[in-house]
């Protein structure tokens, strides 16, 4: 961990924050902080720092996932196959059943693919008979396919109350 750039950046950020807080404490109280408080980078416990980073990343990922769900209406879980290749299980907030999900596979051996591969789930088979599927086959557009699918599901499970 000695030469880890992320650890160094976090350590520098914490040191700057500590200095800022010391100055602020000095301004508010008019006193110097107790001498027992040290800000040396050697005082940082790598295991505690690592745990803090893990907790922070976990919290940020949770916020991100919830934000994606609230914005797009899709719950996306990233899973890994036996070889360690990621794939994504996608469920719509408007899906009729919990098992109505799509699976997208990361192409093997490709670091930055142009698109993901749609898995042959039961729900994908049903969608392959809809107009939404044309966005994949005719236009090769995963975003258009997903948007059309979401709108179709929304229209199926909601109704518009007409007012006079």
Buried (B, 14 or more C-beta within 10 A) or exposed (E): EEEEEEBEEBBEEBBEEBEEEBEEBEEEEEEEBEEEEEBEEEEBEEEEBBEEEEEEEEEEEEEEBEEEBEEBBBBBEEEEEEEEBEBBBBBBBBBEEEEBBBBBBBEEEEEEEEEBEBBEBEBBEEBEEEEBBEBBEEEEBBEBBBBBBBEBBEEEEEEEEEEE
